[in-house]
Amino acid sequence: MPPASPRSEPSAADSPVRRLYMDNAATSFPKPRAVLDAMTRFATTLGASPGRGAYAESREAADLMWACRERINTLINGENPAHVVFTLNTSDALNLAIRGLLDGREKCHVVTTHMDHNSVLRPFNALMDRGAIEQTRVPVDPCSGVVDPEDIRRAIRPDTRLVAAVHASNVTGSLQPIGAIGRVCRACAVPLLVDAAQTIGHLPIDVQSMGIDLLAFPGHKGLLGPLGTGGLYIRPGLERRLRPVRWGGTGSVSESDRQPETMPDRYEPGSHNAIGLIGLSEGVGWLLERGVDRLWAHEREMIEVFLRGLRQSDGTMLPGLRLLGPPTVHERVGVFSVTVDGLAPDELSRRLEDDFGVLTRSGLHCAPLAHGTFGTTPDDVGKQQAGATRFSLGPFIQTEQVRYATDALAHVCHEVAAGTPASAG
Ligand SMILES: Cc1ncc(COP(=O)(O)O)c(C=O)c1O
């Protein structure tokens, strides 16, 4: 299923030299044409700060930003667009959720998982180092990287104030059973914070039926907006317990020198990244028009093609290749980390780029505990061999491009196994 008209939309491989961008887990590229057009129009003709003037341009910019909240609220089946709070990125949203709920209160306990990103682990550790929290990090299945919701239940204590779980790992693509974790959290009356950095826009998310209280998300990955955008959805009612972590002008209630209590102004001091958010709105509109269900079906097809490409004709893995995480399309998104025996992950990325123009991300992916689960940290294998090489899919990637990437990987694997240097030939 081509998700977009090939004539009007960019392609993942648009470039005079063959370049295939396979790092959509870092940020999505390319963006839909409508995103670029809306940002160009803002930059060249609209220009005004939303909600900061009564003139038509400022009012239109405010309307466009509100449309962005509405579209995101629709996409995640939220209860109220005013509860979609804009942030700089996912990390900023996670900091608001974590510090807003926990900072400065009596010492309490939190639960997270070994698949979580440093954007969750570091804010928790900063609070732990100050003696503000204790934490339990729940291990995952060492093959699939999936957490058992019953382990979350067992980790919850009477003083647990927050459970934070990544929806899909940015290392292995492992999809966590968020609906089941949500049921556990509801039963224990503990708020659930979900890091949707690798899932929003890729697959359907329903915050109400999944029991998600706080959804932290990037605007610049699966929602196809520009860098510098993101958000936090706050379940209505929870804002009463979630303190702001920044204060300032909102363009509203200017007679008061106190932060407004109203949503979303309570959490959005300062001028907005209007150009970015107006672009983001078009990215979300693009997804809603096509349907995330359909795009997810396409991504799953591409996952199957990728996984098939890692195997030889007899069904065995390419020589020396190891895939971290789920070996089948179930329990995963289109994020794949691999290692090749005898080749450092950085070197594999370099060969893929230099010889084939395939752009991947090597290293530890800001997820030290996830790499610990798979034995790929510097302590496990030494600094040089540590980490993995990650390929990640976006909505414009088609079968031919996935095959090109896995053929390139196969070429390198065979060369390394034969002890000869890889070259595109
Ligand atoms: C799982 C996960 N969480 C959080 C983040 C941080 O996202 P951002 O760069 O939008 O802050 C990332 C970034 O790659 C991620 O993959």
PDBQT file of the ligand as one rigid body, heavy atoms in Angstrom, charges set to zero:
ROOT
HETATM    1  C1  LIG A 501      11.735   5.548  23.739  1.00  0.00    +0.000 C 
HETATM    2  C2  LIG A 501      12.188   6.973  23.702  1.00  0.00    +0.000 A 
HETATM    3  N1  LIG A 501      11.867   7.788  24.694  1.00  0.00    +0.000 NA
HETATM    4  C3  LIG A 501      12.245   9.080  24.719  1.00  0.00    +0.000 A 
HETATM    5  C4  LIG A 501      12.975   9.611  23.686  1.00  0.00    +0.000 A 
HETATM    6  C5  LIG A 501      13.370  11.054  23.720  1.00  0.00    +0.000 C 
HETATM    7  O1  LIG A 501      12.678  11.695  22.674  1.00  0.00    +0.000 OA
HETATM    8  P1  LIG A 501      12.927  13.224  22.344  1.00  0.00    +0.000 P 
HETATM    9  O2  LIG A 501      14.171  13.276  21.554  1.00  0.00    +0.000 OA
HETATM   10  O3  LIG A 501      11.708  13.609  21.544  1.00  0.00    +0.000 OA
HETATM   11  O4  LIG A 501      13.021  13.941  23.634  1.00  0.00    +0.000 OA
HETATM   12  C6  LIG A 501      13.348   8.800  22.610  1.00  0.00    +0.000 A 
HETATM   13  C7  LIG A 501      14.180   9.337  21.518  1.00  0.00    +0.000 C 
HETATM   14  O5  LIG A 501      14.638   8.678  20.655  1.00  0.00    +0.000 OA
HETATM   15  C8  LIG A 501      12.930   7.448  22.611  1.00  0.00    +0.000 A 
HETATM   16  O6  LIG A 501      13.241   6.636  21.620  1.00  0.00    +0.000 OA
ENDROOT
TORSDOF 0
